[in-house]
Amino acid sequence: MSDPALGLLMLGLIVVVIMMGFPTAFTLMGLGMVFGFSTFYDPSQPWFDNKIFNLMVQRTFGAMTNDTLLSIPLFVLMGYVMERGALVDKMFHSVQLAFRRLPGSLAVTTLVICTFWGIASGLVGAVVVLMGVIAMRPMLNAGYDTRLAAGVITAGGTLGILIPPSVMIIVYAAVAGQSVVKLYAAAMFPGFFLALLYLIYVIGWVLIDPKVAPKLPLEQLRAPVSPWVQHVADRYSPRMLPALLAAVLSPARALSTGGAQLGLSWVKLVKGLLMSLVPLIMAAVTLGAAWWYVVIYSQAENRAAEAASSVSAAASSTASATATERSGVQEPPGASAGVQEPPGSAGVQEPPGASGGVQEPPGSDGGVQEPPGAERTGGVQEPPGSDGVQAPPGSGEDAPLQALGDGDTSNAPRTEPVPESFYTGFAITCVFVLGLLLWYYRGFDAEQYEILDMLVRSVMPLGVLTVVVLGVILLGITTATESAAVGATGAFVMAWASGGLNFERIKEA
């Protein structure tokens, strides 16, 4: 059997054996050994001298010593620890309440959680199985169409293969010899844009055919309000931001009228005010980070080149001034030839009419002559279009001297300057974000405060951990393996802080 036929047969058996229920790892290893042995089998050699055994040891050792591939088990550990820490259940409930007013809120929530969890784990199968357990039954119980419920889980679960830190990107970088950082940066925008397209498609489908995603009952759309939050809203204002601000500035009314029985204190009011300002802080940090990266961080090379050019120009002007001072007494302007003959005198001349002395033979008017027609052109000339040897552009008499080897720093390769369109787009984005914040805080009541509190407690830790893990990679601070170790450590800390981690769950992870 030919090698292509053996390869196709092996791929087919992989699918069949996995569908029969055998573990994936042992299936791949066993079939690889069997087909490799049959490929390298030589009847004239002993059985144990088959090349497949040497190749297996070499590839295993190579994978163990590959620094890039070491990040894969660490990213997998990060995802499994957060899964075993029961963090996704709280996240699903809080995100569902946040998107409760959108059509098909459960499907939208499933896609959002798949995106977040794909970032956290970098796997496909784990996200699909996890969201199938958590989201499939609630969607079916709510009357969602089976095609919609299964589609959002399978489509959203595959986002983990594209959005960093993706395990497949790490494997591809190791095999193809590419940079993990560059591949992560290249896959970031397409992954999130694909998730946005999924959301638009689901919402559009539900708007066109509302039967595929019926509205949830009213009791599933309400968030429980804490007594102290309701107390502050009743005493000051239904809008929580001005109510908490007034309570912090004048806490007497909140603390004297039953607030003490509810466990209310000034410190708790300050924490509540900070909690209500989280959207504003996040927007300011995000816009500030974008401005810093584009205008400051990416232009550091240009500023360094400009500083070097200014230093070189200053040094050249200083050297020119020093050379002028050392030249001593100089001729006055225009006197460049010292003592000269008076005007009209040409030195000692023959008397008029004197024809003595050595002369040219008859017929020769001037000795060696130019060829015919050269009188009009002026003798030896430069090639057409050239005006003689010219100085390079910008190297006039007043141009600063340039050190040998420095080159033309103005033409050195640099980062492209920030275009003017960025500033315009950034200003428009700031105005748009400010409008969204004003609209959000206009309806920021006690129930919205509770939803925000749940989102911050369930989504914020994972978001901060993801930003840290990806940021240290994209900024070149750490390698992929080191950032994976940071992510796994942060996952343990998050799971322990949430109270959902014990020895049994750690052992399972």
N, C-alpha and C positions, 0 to 999 in steps of 0.2 A: 504494500500500500504506500502511496506517495505521501510526502510530508504534508502538503495541503489537505489531503484527505484525512490524515491523522489529526490535524489541527481542528478541522470541522467536526470530526467525531468526538474529540475531547470536549469541545464547547457544547455540543448537544448533550453529552453525558453529564456535564456539570449542571445543566438546567434540570435534567431528569432526576438526578440524584438529590439535588436540593429540594425539588418538589416532593420527593419521597420522604423528606423529613430528616435527612442526615445533616449534622452540623456543617456549616459553610466552611469553616477553617479546615476541618479534617477532609472534607470533600475535595477542596482545592489541592491540599497537600498530597492526598492519596492518588488522585488522578494525574497530577503532575509527575509523581514518582513512577507510576505505571507506564504512562506514555513516554516519559523520558527514558526509562529503562528499555522499552521496546525500540526506541529510536536509535540509541547508542549500543544496542546489543551486538556483540561480535562472538560467534561460536568458538573462535580460536582462542579467546581470552577467558581466564577464570571468571566466575560469576561475580565475585566481589571487586573485580577490576573495572566494572562498568563505570563510564564517565559520570553517570547521573549521581552517584554517591559523592564524588568529589565536587560536582557542581552544587549539590544541595548544601554541603558544608561551607563552600565558598560564598554562596549567596546569603546563607544565614549569617555568617560572620560579617559579610559586607553590609547587610542591613543593620546589624547590631552596632557597627562602628560608624554608620552614616549619621552625622550630626543632624541633618535635615529630617530624616525619617524618625529620629527619636522624639520629635514633637508630636507624632501621631498618637501614641498611647497616652501622652499627657493631655492632649485636647480631648480624647475620648474619656479619660478619667474626669476631666472638668465637667463634661456634659452629664456623665452618669452620677456624679456626686450631687449635682444640682437636681437631677431627676429624683434620686433617692431621698433628697432633703425635702420633698413635697413642696417645692417652690412653684411648680407650674400650676398647681390647682388654684392657689391664691391669685396667681397672675391671670389665669383664664377668667376668674370671676370678676376681678377688678376691671380688666380690659372690656369684658362684655358689658359691664355697667357704663363704661365710658362711651362705648359705641351703641348704646341702646336706642338712640333716635335714628340710626341709619337703617335703611332697608336691608334685611338679611343680616342682622347684627351678629348672630352666632357664626355665620359663615365668614363675615369680616373679621371677627375676633379670632377664628381659627387660623386665617391667613396671617394675621399679625403675630400670633403666638408662634406659628411655624417659622416666620421670619426671625423672630427673636431667638427661638430655640435652635434654629439652624446656625445662627451666629455663635451661640454658646457651645454647641457640640461639634459642628462641622461634619456631621454625618447625615445620611439620608434615611436609612432603615430605622434608626432609633427614633427619629422625629416622627416618621409615619406611624410607627407602632404606638408611640406615646400619645400622639394626638388622636389616633384611632380609639384608644382606651378612654381618653378624657372627653373628646368633643363629639364622637360619633353618636353615642347614645342620647346626649341632650338634644342634638339636632333632629334625630329621628323622633324623639318624644315630642318635640315642638311641631312636628308635621312637615319638616323639610323634605324636599325631594331627595331620593336616594342618590341620584346622579349628582346633585349639587353637594350633598354631604360628603360623598366619596371623592368627588373631584377636587374640592378645596383641600382635603387632607392629603391626597396624593400629589397634587400640584404644589401645594405649599411645602410639603415635606421635602421635595426635591430642590428647594431653594438652598438648602444647606450645602449642596455640591458646588455652588457658585459663589455664595456670599462668604467672604473670609471670616474666620479662619477655616477654610475648607480643607479636609483631609486629601481630597483628590488633587487639589492645587499643589499641595506639598509633595505628593507622589509624582505628579507630572514634573515639578521643578527638579526633583532628584533624578528622574529618568532622563529628562531632556537637557539637564545642565543649565537651567535657567534660574534667575533670581526669584526667590520666594517673595521678597518685598515688592518687586515690580509686578509680579503676577497678582498679588493681593491688591495693589493699587489699580491695576487694570480691571479686575473683576468687581471692584466695589460698586461703581455706578451701575453697570449692567444688572447686577443682582438686585439692588434696591429698585431700579426702574422696572424690572420684571415683576417684582412684588406689587408695585403700584399698578401695573397693567392688570394683574390678577384682581386687585381690589376694584378697579374700574369695571372690569368685565362682570364680576359678581353683582355689584350694585346695579349695573345696567340690566342684567338678566332679571333681577328681582323687580326692578321698576317696570320692565316690559311684561313679565308674567308673575304677578304677586303670589300666585298659588304655590310656587316652588319654595317660598319662604314666608309662611304666615307670621303675622305679628305675635309677639310673645304676650302672655297675660300680664296685667298691670302689676301683680305682686312680684313678678320676676324682673320688673323694671325699676323697682324702688330700692334705695339703699337705706339701711337703718341709720338713724341719726343718734349720736351720743347725747346723753342728758345735758352735759355741760355746754355742748355746742348749741343745742336748742335754747338753753338758758341765756347764752350770750346774744343769740339772734333775737330773742324776745325782749331783752333789756335795752338793746342798742339799735340794731337795724337788721332787716331780713338779708341784706347783702353782707356777706361775711367779712370782706376785706375792710370796709369802713367800720364795721362793728368791732372787729378785733383791734384795729388801730385805735379806736376810741377807748376800748377796754384797757389797752396797754397804757395809754396816756392818763386815763382816769379810772382806775380799777375799783374805786370804792363802791360804785353802784353794783358791779358784778359780784363782788365778794361779800357785800353786806346783806344782800337779799336772797339768801339761800345758796350762794355759791360755795360756801364752806362745806355744806352738807354734800355737795356733789364732787368734792375733792378738787375744787378750782383754786388756783393760786396765780400769783402774778407771773411766775416762771412758766406755768402752763399756758398762760395767755401769750407770752412772748414766743413760745414754741409754736403755738397755733398761728400766730402772725407770720412767722418764718415759713411755716408749711404753706400758707396761702400765697406766699410770694415765690414759691418754687417755679411756676411757669415763667414769671418775669425773669428770674435769675437764670433759668435755662436758656431763654431766648437771648439774653444779654451775653452769656458765656459763649453760646454757639456763634453769634454774629461777631463777637470779639475774636474768637479763635479763627474764624474764616478771614477776617481782616488781617490778623497777625500772620497767618500762613502765606497769604497772597502778597501783601504789601511789605512785610518785614522779613519773614523767614526766607521766602523764595528770592528776595532781592538782595540778600546778604552778599552774594558773589559780586553783584554789580557795584555795591557800595565799596567793597574791598578793592575792586579794580579802579574805581574812581579815586579812592584814597591813594593808591599806589601811583596813579598818573599824576596827581597833584604833588606828591612827594618828589617824584622824578622831575617834574617841571621846576619845582622850587630848587632842587639840587642843581639842575642845569643852569638856571639863571644865576645862582650863586657862583658856580664855576666860571661862567662867562664874565661876571663882574670882577672876579678875582684876576682872571687873565688880563682884563683891561687895565687894572691897577698896576700890574707888573710890567706892562709894556713900556714904561718910561715916557721920555719926551717924544712926541709924535709930530710928523709934518702937518702943517695946516691943511685944511680941506682943499683938495684939488692939487696939492703938491705931492705927487706920487713918483716923480722921477728925479728929484734932487736938482742940481744946477743944470740949467738948460741953455741952449743957444738962443739968442734974441730972435724975435719973430722975423721970418723971412730969410734967415741965414741958414745955409745948408752945409756949413763947414768949408774946408779947403776945396776949391773947384778948379778945373782946367780953364784956361783963358778962352774967351769966345773964339771959335773958329779953329781951335787947336785940334788937329786930327792925328797927332802922333800917338805913340804908345801902341799897345797890342789892340788889335781890332778884330772884329768878327770877319769871316770871309764874305766875299760879295754874295749878296742874295740872302744872307741871314740877317734878319732885322733884330733879333733878340736872343740869339743862342737857341737853347732848347725852347720850343714853342708848344703851345697847346694844340691839340688836333683841330682841324677845321670845324668851325661852328662853336668851339669852346669859348670864344670871346663873349658870346651872348649869354652863356650859362655861368661863366665865372669860374672855370677850372673844376677841380674835384668837388663834388657836391655830396650831400647826404642823400640817402634813398628817398624816393618820392613820399611825401607825407610826413617826413621826420624833419624837425627843425634843429637838428643837432642833439647832442647829449643834453638832456634836461634833468633838472633836479626833481626829486620826488615831490608830490603835492604837499604843500605845507612846509617845505624846507627852504624858506626864503632866508634873507640875511638876518632877520629878527627872530627867526624860529628858534626855540630852545634846543640846546644840544641834547642828544640822546645817547645813553650809554650803550656800548657795544654789547649785543646779546639781548637787550631789552625787547627789541621788536616794537612794532606799532601796537601799543596797548589799546588804542581806540578800536582796532579791528580784531582784538582778541575775542574768542568765543565766550559769550556771557549768556546769562539767562535773559529771556525776552523781557523787556520792561512791561510794567503793568499797563494794559490798554485803558484808554479813557472810558470805554464802555463798561469796564468793571466798576468804576466809581458810580456811574449812572445806575447800573443794575443793582449795586449794593444799596444805594439810596432808596431805590424803589422797593427792594426787599425789606429794608428797615421800616418803611412806611406801611407796607403790607402786614408785617409782623406786629407792628404797633396797633393797627386796626383790629387784627385778630385778638390781641390781648384785651383791648377795650371791649370788644364784643363778648369775650369770655367772662371778664370780671363784671360785666353788666348783669349777667344772670348767675353770678357766683353766690348761691344760697347755701344753706346748711347741708343739704343733700349733696350738692356739688363738692362741698368741702370734704365730706366723708369719702366720696369717690376719689378725690385727689389724694387723700391720706392713704387709701388702699393702694392706689397706683404707685405712690412714692415708696411705700413699704415693700411692694412686691416686684415692681418693674425697675425702680431706680437702682437697686444694688446690681442687678444683672446688666443694666445699661452702663453703669460706671465701670464695672469689671470688663465689659466688652470694649469700651473706649480705651481703657488702659492697655489691654492686651493688644489691640490693633494699633494704637498710637505708638507704642514703643517699637513695634515692627516697622511701621511706615516711616517714622522719623529716624530710623537707623540706630536707635539706642540699644536694642538687643536683637539677637537672632530669633528665628521662629521657635527654636527649642526653649530658649530662655523665657520667651513670652508665654509659651505653653505651660512652663513650670509656674510662672506667676499666676496664670489663669487657674490652674489646678489648686494652688494654695488659696487663692481668693474664693474658689468654689467651696472649699472646706470651711473657710471662715464664714461665708454666707449661710451655709447649711447649719453650722453650729449656732450662729446668732439667731436664726429663725426657730431654733428649738426642735427641728425636725430631723436631727442627725444623731444616731447612736451607733454602737459598735456593730450591730447586725447589719445596718444599712451601709456602713463603711465597708464591711466585709463583702457585701453583695456588689458594691461599686468596684 
